[in-house]
Amino acid sequence: MKHGGATFAALLDEAFSGLWRARRMTGLSVALITVSVFLVGVFFLVAENLKGVVDTVRDETAVTIFLKAGSGAPERSAIEKVARDSGLVAAIRRVTAEDARRRFASSWKSLAQAAASLPINPFPESMELDLTREAISSKALPGLLSNLAAQKGVEEVQFDVEWIRRLRGIVAVVRTGGIALGVLLALGAAFTIANVVRLTILLHRDEIEILRLVGAPEILIRGPFVLGGLVQGVLGGAAAVGLLALSFHGLLRFVASTHNALLGVFVIQFVTPMTAFELVLGGLVAGIVGGAVAVRRNLES
């Protein structure tokens, strides 16, 4: 066990020594990995926040059914039966004309006095249907909306499910685009790391020949260069996550300074710890691949 630990320590020491000797190329390689992983992280950050918007909208939306003037209990009962029989409605609320006027006065305080002074109440009676969590993705929802709109006492049904589905599609496209971009940039990062490791191998060519002449095991010869690639990948990935966090908090401060509520909806949370780990892991994998490719091409026995 001690021998294994000493061997690994020697490999690490040799790997860091090699990176330090080619520090300019190493710095350039880590910077390129940082930029690559950072760009992928931006895609994931946008997708994460768009998903949060979708979840918020899904949880807070309700189908609003405006009733025709003169609609009574029979019409409301028929609407409630259609809603309950669908299995897509969690709760039903009746909103009287007076309730609607009070809501308007609460939301638009500057116009509340004008609305109260009208001789008749201009706000229609309505019903609100809270949907179940599965309703948005259900293929039966458009049919339910059409069925509700066809009821005798219904003036209008207000709910647009299609834009929520489109937003979900955008989230999927953004995340897929981030993954595709990540693969391309990872290949580019691996190529850069391979060149740095190749340069390090060339700097140690004489030492490698001597090690082979004295019968040193291949792991001691090849290991430091693969570890060097791994170190570059981890450093680049970690730096990218740090840069992403700094950018995110900078954007939060900018949004707070603008007092723009709409922007605040889209800048609400950082990537999850698992996503941050995946970004660092992506840099690590690129480093291992780059180091392994360079070793295979330049250290054939």
TIBABA-12434 format. One record per residue (C-alpha): residue number from 1; residue in three letters; x, y, z. Coordinates in Angstrom, 3 decimals, decimal comma. Example, Ala and Ser with C-alpha at 12.3 -4.5 7.8 and 13.67 -1.06 7.14 Angstrom:
<nodes>
<node pos="1" code="ALA" east="12,300" north="-4,500" up="7,800"/>
<node pos="2" code="SER" east="13,670" north="-1,060" up="7,140"/>
</nodes>
This chain:
<nodes>
<node pos="1" code="MET" east="0,000" north="0,000" up="0,000"/>
<node pos="2" code="LYS" east="2,850" north="2,357" up="0,909"/>
<node pos="3" code="HIS" east="4,627" north="1,472" up="-2,336"/>
<node pos="4" code="GLY" east="1,451" north="2,258" up="-4,321"/>
<node pos="5" code="GLY" east="1,057" north="5,587" up="-2,523"/>
<node pos="6" code="ALA" east="4,672" north="6,497" up="-3,162"/>
<node pos="7" code="THR" east="4,286" north="5,603" up="-6,850"/>
<node pos="8" code="PHE" east="1,192" north="7,784" up="-7,197"/>
<node pos="9" code="ALA" east="2,917" north="10,664" up="-5,408"/>
<node pos="10" code="ALA" east="5,858" north="10,317" up="-7,797"/>
<node pos="11" code="LEU" east="3,493" north="10,357" up="-10,772"/>
<node pos="12" code="LEU" east="1,801" north="13,517" up="-9,513"/>
<node pos="13" code="ASP" east="5,111" north="15,213" up="-8,831"/>
<node pos="14" code="GLU" east="6,351" north="14,391" up="-12,318"/>
<node pos="15" code="ALA" east="3,058" north="15,517" up="-13,881"/>
<node pos="16" code="PHE" east="3,134" north="18,927" up="-12,172"/>
<node pos="17" code="SER" east="6,812" north="19,346" up="-13,004"/>
<node pos="18" code="GLY" east="6,076" north="18,714" up="-16,670"/>
<node pos="19" code="LEU" east="3,185" north="21,176" up="-16,682"/>
<node pos="20" code="TRP" east="5,318" north="23,817" up="-15,000"/>
<node pos="21" code="ARG" east="8,093" north="23,443" up="-17,552"/>
<node pos="22" code="ALA" east="5,592" north="24,036" up="-20,346"/>
<node pos="23" code="ARG" east="3,634" north="26,549" up="-18,252"/>
<node pos="24" code="ARG" east="2,824" north="28,939" up="-21,077"/>
<node pos="25" code="MET" east="1,199" north="26,230" up="-23,147"/>
<node pos="26" code="THR" east="-0,383" north="24,819" up="-20,007"/>
<node pos="27" code="GLY" east="-1,883" north="28,200" up="-19,159"/>
<node pos="28" code="LEU" east="-3,227" north="28,560" up="-22,698"/>
<node pos="29" code="SER" east="-4,704" north="25,061" up="-22,559"/>
<node pos="30" code="VAL" east="-6,428" north="25,668" up="-19,199"/>
<node pos="31" code="ALA" east="-7,780" north="28,999" up="-20,494"/>
<node pos="32" code="LEU" east="-9,258" north="27,352" up="-23,583"/>
<node pos="33" code="ILE" east="-10,861" north="24,615" up="-21,487"/>
<node pos="34" code="THR" east="-12,250" north="27,283" up="-19,150"/>
<node pos="35" code="VAL" east="-13,854" north="29,178" up="-22,038"/>
<node pos="36" code="SER" east="-15,231" north="25,962" up="-23,556"/>
<node pos="37" code="VAL" east="-16,806" north="24,679" up="-20,338"/>
<node pos="38" code="PHE" east="-18,038" north="28,186" up="-19,464"/>
<node pos="39" code="LEU" east="-19,969" north="28,446" up="-22,756"/>
<node pos="40" code="VAL" east="-21,582" north="25,072" up="-22,133"/>
<node pos="41" code="GLY" east="-22,410" north="26,213" up="-18,601"/>
<node pos="42" code="VAL" east="-24,173" north="29,306" up="-19,987"/>
<node pos="43" code="PHE" east="-26,432" north="27,054" up="-22,061"/>
<node pos="44" code="PHE" east="-27,217" north="24,917" up="-19,016"/>
<node pos="45" code="LEU" east="-27,831" north="28,021" up="-16,875"/>
<node pos="46" code="VAL" east="-30,331" north="29,407" up="-19,390"/>
<node pos="47" code="ALA" east="-32,059" north="26,029" up="-19,675"/>
<node pos="48" code="GLU" east="-32,227" north="25,704" up="-15,871"/>
<node pos="49" code="ASN" east="-33,910" north="29,081" up="-15,477"/>
<node pos="50" code="LEU" east="-36,281" north="28,585" up="-18,397"/>
<node pos="51" code="LYS" east="-37,306" north="25,291" up="-16,797"/>
<node pos="52" code="GLY" east="-37,943" north="27,182" up="-13,558"/>
<node pos="53" code="VAL" east="-40,182" north="29,614" up="-15,433"/>
<node pos="54" code="VAL" east="-42,106" north="26,706" up="-16,994"/>
<node pos="55" code="ASP" east="-42,591" north="25,063" up="-13,591"/>
<node pos="56" code="THR" east="-43,728" north="28,343" up="-12,033"/>
<node pos="57" code="VAL" east="-46,202" north="29,046" up="-14,818"/>
<node pos="58" code="ARG" east="-47,471" north="25,472" up="-14,677"/>
<node pos="59" code="ASP" east="-48,064" north="25,671" up="-10,952"/>
<node pos="60" code="GLU" east="-49,754" north="29,076" up="-11,008"/>
<node pos="61" code="THR" east="-51,934" north="28,955" up="-14,117"/>
<node pos="62" code="ALA" east="-55,664" north="28,400" up="-14,008"/>
<node pos="63" code="VAL" east="-58,287" north="28,110" up="-16,721"/>
<node pos="64" code="THR" east="-60,591" north="31,117" up="-16,564"/>
<node pos="65" code="ILE" east="-64,156" north="30,642" up="-17,863"/>
<node pos="66" code="PHE" east="-66,096" north="33,857" up="-18,419"/>
<node pos="67" code="LEU" east="-69,844" north="33,281" up="-18,131"/>
<node pos="68" code="LYS" east="-72,544" north="34,863" up="-20,245"/>
<node pos="69" code="ALA" east="-74,794" north="37,418" up="-18,614"/>
<node pos="70" code="GLY" east="-77,776" north="35,710" up="-17,047"/>
<node pos="71" code="SER" east="-76,080" north="32,354" up="-16,576"/>
<node pos="72" code="GLY" east="-77,431" north="30,554" up="-13,541"/>
<node pos="73" code="ALA" east="-76,880" north="27,505" up="-11,386"/>
<node pos="74" code="PRO" east="-77,777" north="24,924" up="-14,096"/>
<node pos="75" code="GLU" east="-75,148" north="26,308" up="-16,484"/>
<node pos="76" code="ARG" east="-72,513" north="26,429" up="-13,735"/>
<node pos="77" code="SER" east="-73,311" north="22,873" up="-12,684"/>
<node pos="78" code="ALA" east="-72,917" north="21,635" up="-16,256"/>
<node pos="79" code="ILE" east="-69,518" north="23,332" up="-16,514"/>
<node pos="80" code="GLU" east="-68,398" north="21,878" up="-13,175"/>
<node pos="81" code="LYS" east="-69,457" north="18,384" up="-14,278"/>
<node pos="82" code="VAL" east="-67,409" north="18,633" up="-17,491"/>
<node pos="83" code="ALA" east="-64,399" north="19,855" up="-15,509"/>
<node pos="84" code="ARG" east="-64,588" north="17,140" up="-12,847"/>
<node pos="85" code="ASP" east="-65,227" north="14,331" up="-15,310"/>
<node pos="86" code="SER" east="-62,063" north="15,257" up="-17,241"/>
<node pos="87" code="GLY" east="-59,751" north="14,244" up="-14,393"/>
<node pos="88" code="LEU" east="-57,532" north="17,240" up="-15,249"/>
<node pos="89" code="VAL" east="-58,997" north="19,740" up="-12,768"/>
<node pos="90" code="ALA" east="-57,858" north="19,856" up="-9,150"/>
<node pos="91" code="ALA" east="-60,130" north="22,647" up="-7,880"/>
<node pos="92" code="ILE" east="-62,973" north="24,887" up="-9,054"/>
<node pos="93" code="ARG" east="-63,621" north="28,447" up="-7,839"/>
<node pos="94" code="ARG" east="-66,557" north="30,714" up="-8,592"/>
<node pos="95" code="VAL" east="-65,672" north="34,398" up="-9,069"/>
<node pos="96" code="THR" east="-68,683" north="36,700" up="-8,847"/>
<node pos="97" code="ALA" east="-68,869" north="40,040" up="-10,602"/>
<node pos="98" code="GLU" east="-68,216" north="41,776" up="-7,270"/>
<node pos="99" code="ASP" east="-65,195" north="39,545" up="-6,628"/>
<node pos="100" code="ALA" east="-63,864" north="40,504" up="-10,064"/>
<node pos="101" code="ARG" east="-64,333" north="44,204" up="-9,335"/>
<node pos="102" code="ARG" east="-62,507" north="43,878" up="-6,001"/>
<node pos="103" code="ARG" east="-59,625" north="42,080" up="-7,704"/>
<node pos="104" code="PHE" east="-59,398" north="44,830" up="-10,286"/>
<node pos="105" code="ALA" east="-59,374" north="47,502" up="-7,580"/>
<node pos="106" code="SER" east="-56,619" north="45,643" up="-5,719"/>
<node pos="107" code="SER" east="-54,428" north="45,213" up="-8,807"/>
<node pos="108" code="TRP" east="-55,089" north="48,648" up="-10,349"/>
<node pos="109" code="LYS" east="-55,388" north="50,990" up="-7,389"/>
<node pos="110" code="SER" east="-55,211" north="54,106" up="-9,562"/>
<node pos="111" code="LEU" east="-58,361" north="53,015" up="-11,432"/>
<node pos="112" code="ALA" east="-60,243" north="51,588" up="-8,463"/>
<node pos="113" code="GLN" east="-62,247" north="54,761" up="-7,793"/>
<node pos="114" code="ALA" east="-63,285" north="55,044" up="-11,445"/>
<node pos="115" code="ALA" east="-64,433" north="51,414" up="-11,515"/>
<node pos="116" code="ALA" east="-66,417" north="51,852" up="-8,310"/>
<node pos="117" code="SER" east="-68,184" north="54,957" up="-9,648"/>
<node pos="118" code="LEU" east="-69,689" north="53,158" up="-12,661"/>
<node pos="119" code="PRO" east="-73,486" north="52,782" up="-12,475"/>
<node pos="120" code="ILE" east="-73,289" north="49,083" up="-13,377"/>
<node pos="121" code="ASN" east="-70,632" north="46,447" up="-12,716"/>
<node pos="122" code="PRO" east="-68,789" north="45,879" up="-16,041"/>
<node pos="123" code="PHE" east="-66,976" north="42,774" up="-14,842"/>
<node pos="124" code="PRO" east="-68,411" north="39,402" up="-15,857"/>
<node pos="125" code="GLU" east="-68,945" north="36,481" up="-13,546"/>
<node pos="126" code="SER" east="-66,397" north="33,720" up="-14,079"/>
<node pos="127" code="MET" east="-65,132" north="30,353" up="-12,898"/>
<node pos="128" code="GLU" east="-61,489" north="29,401" up="-12,316"/>
<node pos="129" code="LEU" east="-60,230" north="25,857" up="-12,719"/>
<node pos="130" code="ASP" east="-56,938" north="24,864" up="-11,096"/>
<node pos="131" code="LEU" east="-55,321" north="22,182" up="-13,242"/>
<node pos="132" code="THR" east="-53,493" north="19,121" up="-11,969"/>
<node pos="133" code="ARG" east="-49,707" north="18,965" up="-12,390"/>
<node pos="134" code="GLU" east="-50,087" north="16,442" up="-15,220"/>
<node pos="135" code="ALA" east="-52,682" north="18,488" up="-17,132"/>
<node pos="136" code="ILE" east="-50,246" north="20,697" up="-19,088"/>
<node pos="137" code="SER" east="-48,606" north="17,727" up="-20,783"/>
<node pos="138" code="SER" east="-51,875" north="15,829" up="-21,254"/>
<node pos="139" code="LYS" east="-53,149" north="15,395" up="-24,807"/>
<node pos="140" code="ALA" east="-56,678" north="15,582" up="-23,428"/>
<node pos="141" code="LEU" east="-56,321" north="19,226" up="-22,299"/>
<node pos="142" code="PRO" east="-57,141" north="20,891" up="-25,669"/>
<node pos="143" code="GLY" east="-60,262" north="18,728" up="-25,878"/>
<node pos="144" code="LEU" east="-61,323" north="19,802" up="-22,400"/>
<node pos="145" code="LEU" east="-60,890" north="23,474" up="-23,300"/>
<node pos="146" code="SER" east="-62,968" north="23,028" up="-26,452"/>
<node pos="147" code="ASN" east="-65,650" north="21,176" up="-24,525"/>
<node pos="148" code="LEU" east="-65,809" north="23,931" up="-21,908"/>
<node pos="149" code="ALA" east="-66,056" north="26,627" up="-24,594"/>
<node pos="150" code="ALA" east="-69,016" north="24,794" up="-26,137"/>
<node pos="151" code="GLN" east="-71,079" north="24,853" up="-22,935"/>
<node pos="152" code="LYS" east="-74,291" north="26,880" up="-23,003"/>
<node pos="153" code="GLY" east="-73,401" north="29,491" up="-20,385"/>
<node pos="154" code="VAL" east="-69,789" north="30,103" up="-21,481"/>
<node pos="155" code="GLU" east="-68,797" north="33,379" up="-23,129"/>
<node pos="156" code="GLU" east="-65,049" north="32,689" up="-23,357"/>
<node pos="157" code="VAL" east="-62,414" north="30,247" up="-22,094"/>
<node pos="158" code="GLN" east="-59,070" north="31,880" up="-21,363"/>
<node pos="159" code="PHE" east="-56,018" north="29,640" up="-21,260"/>
<node pos="160" code="ASP" east="-53,213" north="29,140" up="-23,758"/>
<node pos="161" code="VAL" east="-51,545" north="25,778" up="-23,252"/>
<node pos="162" code="GLU" east="-49,598" north="25,917" up="-26,490"/>
<node pos="163" code="TRP" east="-47,169" north="28,641" up="-25,442"/>
<node pos="164" code="ILE" east="-46,267" north="26,676" up="-22,303"/>
<node pos="165" code="ARG" east="-45,548" north="23,629" up="-24,453"/>
<node pos="166" code="ARG" east="-43,489" north="25,772" up="-26,819"/>
<node pos="167" code="LEU" east="-41,500" north="27,070" up="-23,857"/>
<node pos="168" code="ARG" east="-40,859" north="23,483" up="-22,778"/>
<node pos="169" code="GLY" east="-39,663" north="22,748" up="-26,312"/>
<node pos="170" code="ILE" east="-37,296" north="25,719" up="-26,133"/>
<node pos="171" code="VAL" east="-35,872" north="24,382" up="-22,862"/>
<node pos="172" code="ALA" east="-35,227" north="21,014" up="-24,501"/>
<node pos="173" code="VAL" east="-33,608" north="22,660" up="-27,551"/>
<node pos="174" code="VAL" east="-31,363" north="24,865" up="-25,392"/>
<node pos="175" code="ARG" east="-30,219" north="21,940" up="-23,264"/>
<node pos="176" code="THR" east="-29,650" north="19,734" up="-26,329"/>
<node pos="177" code="GLY" east="-27,763" north="22,576" up="-27,986"/>
<node pos="178" code="GLY" east="-25,626" north="22,929" up="-24,872"/>
<node pos="179" code="ILE" east="-24,798" north="19,232" up="-24,901"/>
<node pos="180" code="ALA" east="-23,954" north="19,302" up="-28,631"/>
<node pos="181" code="LEU" east="-21,808" north="22,395" up="-28,159"/>
<node pos="182" code="GLY" east="-20,201" north="20,743" up="-25,154"/>
<node pos="183" code="VAL" east="-19,180" north="17,713" up="-27,220"/>
<node pos="184" code="LEU" east="-17,634" north="19,902" up="-29,932"/>
<node pos="185" code="LEU" east="-15,814" north="22,125" up="-27,466"/>
<node pos="186" code="ALA" east="-14,666" north="19,109" up="-25,456"/>
<node pos="187" code="LEU" east="-13,089" north="17,676" up="-28,609"/>
<node pos="188" code="GLY" east="-11,359" north="21,006" up="-29,216"/>
<node pos="189" code="ALA" east="-10,170" north="21,121" up="-25,601"/>
<node pos="190" code="ALA" east="-8,901" north="17,546" up="-25,828"/>
<node pos="191" code="PHE" east="-6,970" north="18,460" up="-28,980"/>
<node pos="192" code="THR" east="-5,384" north="21,440" up="-27,193"/>
<node pos="193" code="ILE" east="-4,457" north="19,306" up="-24,189"/>
<node pos="194" code="ALA" east="-2,987" north="16,664" up="-26,502"/>
<node pos="195" code="ASN" east="-0,704" north="19,287" up="-28,031"/>
<node pos="196" code="VAL" east="0,430" north="20,511" up="-24,616"/>
<node pos="197" code="VAL" east="1,124" north="16,946" up="-23,466"/>
<node pos="198" code="ARG" east="2,949" north="16,257" up="-26,735"/>
<node pos="199" code="LEU" east="5,199" north="19,274" up="-26,114"/>
<node pos="200" code="THR" east="5,856" north="18,035" up="-22,580"/>
<node pos="201" code="ILE" east="6,778" north="14,609" up="-23,963"/>
<node pos="202" code="LEU" east="9,243" north="16,197" up="-26,369"/>
<node pos="203" code="LEU" east="10,833" north="18,136" up="-23,512"/>
<node pos="204" code="HIS" east="11,349" north="14,854" up="-21,633"/>
<node pos="205" code="ARG" east="12,410" north="12,725" up="-24,610"/>
<node pos="206" code="ASP" east="15,905" north="12,022" up="-23,251"/>
<node pos="207" code="GLU" east="14,618" north="11,150" up="-19,788"/>
<node pos="208" code="ILE" east="12,038" north="8,793" up="-21,293"/>
<node pos="209" code="GLU" east="14,720" north="6,935" up="-23,264"/>
<node pos="210" code="ILE" east="16,846" north="6,531" up="-20,153"/>
<node pos="211" code="LEU" east="13,879" north="5,230" up="-18,132"/>
<node pos="212" code="ARG" east="13,142" north="2,639" up="-20,788"/>
<node pos="213" code="LEU" east="16,776" north="1,553" up="-20,954"/>
<node pos="214" code="VAL" east="16,830" north="0,866" up="-17,226"/>
<node pos="215" code="GLY" east="13,553" north="-1,088" up="-17,462"/>
<node pos="216" code="ALA" east="11,166" north="1,368" up="-15,772"/>
<node pos="217" code="PRO" east="7,498" north="0,245" up="-15,961"/>
<node pos="218" code="GLU" east="5,374" north="1,967" up="-18,606"/>
<node pos="219" code="ILE" east="3,018" north="3,367" up="-15,970"/>
<node pos="220" code="LEU" east="5,852" north="5,479" up="-14,580"/>
<node pos="221" code="ILE" east="6,669" north="6,696" up="-18,093"/>
<node pos="222" code="ARG" east="3,180" north="7,329" up="-19,441"/>
<node pos="223" code="GLY" east="1,325" north="8,041" up="-16,215"/>
<node pos="224" code="PRO" east="2,638" north="11,583" up="-15,559"/>
<node pos="225" code="PHE" east="1,553" north="12,759" up="-19,009"/>
<node pos="226" code="VAL" east="-1,972" north="11,355" up="-18,695"/>
<node pos="227" code="LEU" east="-2,201" north="12,870" up="-15,205"/>
<node pos="228" code="GLY" east="-0,978" north="16,156" up="-16,652"/>
<node pos="229" code="GLY" east="-3,889" north="16,170" up="-19,086"/>
<node pos="230" code="LEU" east="-6,294" north="15,294" up="-16,272"/>
<node pos="231" code="VAL" east="-4,990" north="18,164" up="-14,118"/>
<node pos="232" code="GLN" east="-5,443" north="20,641" up="-16,966"/>
<node pos="233" code="GLY" east="-8,989" north="19,444" up="-17,520"/>
<node pos="234" code="VAL" east="-9,954" north="19,684" up="-13,843"/>
<node pos="235" code="LEU" east="-8,397" north="23,143" up="-13,488"/>
<node pos="236" code="GLY" east="-10,181" north="24,380" up="-16,596"/>
<node pos="237" code="GLY" east="-13,531" north="22,901" up="-15,521"/>
<node pos="238" code="ALA" east="-13,296" north="24,284" up="-11,985"/>
<node pos="239" code="ALA" east="-12,254" north="27,712" up="-13,282"/>
<node pos="240" code="ALA" east="-15,204" north="27,675" up="-15,687"/>
<node pos="241" code="VAL" east="-17,701" north="26,941" up="-12,892"/>
<node pos="242" code="GLY" east="-16,149" north="29,731" up="-10,816"/>
<node pos="243" code="LEU" east="-16,360" north="32,157" up="-13,749"/>
<node pos="244" code="LEU" east="-19,973" north="31,111" up="-14,360"/>
<node pos="245" code="ALA" east="-20,816" north="31,776" up="-10,700"/>
<node pos="246" code="LEU" east="-19,179" north="35,221" up="-10,815"/>
<node pos="247" code="SER" east="-21,030" north="36,078" up="-14,028"/>
<node pos="248" code="PHE" east="-24,322" north="34,882" up="-12,561"/>
<node pos="249" code="HIS" east="-23,980" north="36,977" up="-9,409"/>
<node pos="250" code="GLY" east="-22,898" north="39,959" up="-11,507"/>
<node pos="251" code="LEU" east="-26,047" north="39,555" up="-13,588"/>
<node pos="252" code="LEU" east="-28,146" north="39,314" up="-10,426"/>
<node pos="253" code="ARG" east="-26,738" north="42,637" up="-9,253"/>
<node pos="254" code="PHE" east="-27,424" north="44,184" up="-12,646"/>
<node pos="255" code="VAL" east="-31,032" north="42,962" up="-12,565"/>
<node pos="256" code="ALA" east="-31,467" north="44,282" up="-9,034"/>
<node pos="257" code="SER" east="-30,136" north="47,694" up="-10,098"/>
<node pos="258" code="THR" east="-32,571" north="47,935" up="-13,031"/>
<node pos="259" code="HIS" east="-35,622" north="47,068" up="-10,873"/>
<node pos="260" code="ASN" east="-36,938" north="45,143" up="-13,871"/>
<node pos="261" code="ALA" east="-39,359" north="42,480" up="-12,645"/>
<node pos="262" code="LEU" east="-39,439" north="40,735" up="-16,026"/>
<node pos="263" code="LEU" east="-35,682" north="40,173" up="-16,029"/>
<node pos="264" code="GLY" east="-35,958" north="38,915" up="-12,475"/>
<node pos="265" code="VAL" east="-38,158" north="36,063" up="-13,664"/>
<node pos="266" code="PHE" east="-35,384" north="34,731" up="-15,881"/>
<node pos="267" code="VAL" east="-32,462" north="35,198" up="-13,500"/>
<node pos="268" code="ILE" east="-33,579" north="33,229" up="-10,495"/>
<node pos="269" code="GLN" east="-31,179" north="30,379" up="-9,745"/>
<node pos="270" code="PHE" east="-27,700" north="29,071" up="-10,426"/>
<node pos="271" code="VAL" east="-27,076" north="25,668" up="-11,959"/>
<node pos="272" code="THR" east="-27,623" north="22,735" up="-9,615"/>
<node pos="273" code="PRO" east="-24,632" north="21,196" up="-7,792"/>
<node pos="274" code="MET" east="-24,997" north="18,128" up="-10,022"/>
<node pos="275" code="THR" east="-24,761" north="20,264" up="-13,178"/>
<node pos="276" code="ALA" east="-21,713" north="22,080" up="-11,794"/>
<node pos="277" code="PHE" east="-20,126" north="18,692" up="-11,080"/>
<node pos="278" code="GLU" east="-20,930" north="17,545" up="-14,626"/>
<node pos="279" code="LEU" east="-19,201" north="20,632" up="-16,053"/>
<node pos="280" code="VAL" east="-16,025" north="19,919" up="-14,057"/>
<node pos="281" code="LEU" east="-16,313" north="16,250" up="-15,006"/>
<node pos="282" code="GLY" east="-16,517" north="17,273" up="-18,668"/>
<node pos="283" code="GLY" east="-13,222" north="19,137" up="-18,338"/>
<node pos="284" code="LEU" east="-11,689" north="16,142" up="-16,579"/>
<node pos="285" code="VAL" east="-12,782" north="13,751" up="-19,345"/>
<node pos="286" code="ALA" east="-11,414" north="16,094" up="-22,022"/>
<node pos="287" code="GLY" east="-8,116" north="16,193" up="-20,124"/>
<node pos="288" code="ILE" east="-7,848" north="12,418" up="-19,836"/>
<node pos="289" code="VAL" east="-8,720" north="11,920" up="-23,511"/>
<node pos="290" code="GLY" east="-6,220" north="14,560" up="-24,638"/>
<node pos="291" code="GLY" east="-3,464" north="13,141" up="-22,460"/>
<node pos="292" code="ALA" east="-4,161" north="9,559" up="-23,529"/>
<node pos="293" code="VAL" east="-4,170" north="10,470" up="-27,236"/>
<node pos="294" code="ALA" east="-0,873" north="12,337" up="-26,935"/>
<node pos="295" code="VAL" east="0,760" north="9,466" up="-25,031"/>
<node pos="296" code="ARG" east="-0,444" north="6,874" up="-27,529"/>
<node pos="297" code="ARG" east="0,838" north="8,828" up="-30,521"/>
<node pos="298" code="ASN" east="4,143" north="9,952" up="-29,073"/>
<node pos="299" code="LEU" east="5,185" north="7,249" up="-26,641"/>
<node pos="300" code="GLU" east="4,812" north="4,043" up="-28,620"/>
<node pos="301" code="SER" east="7,364" north="1,543" up="-27,391"/>
</nodes>
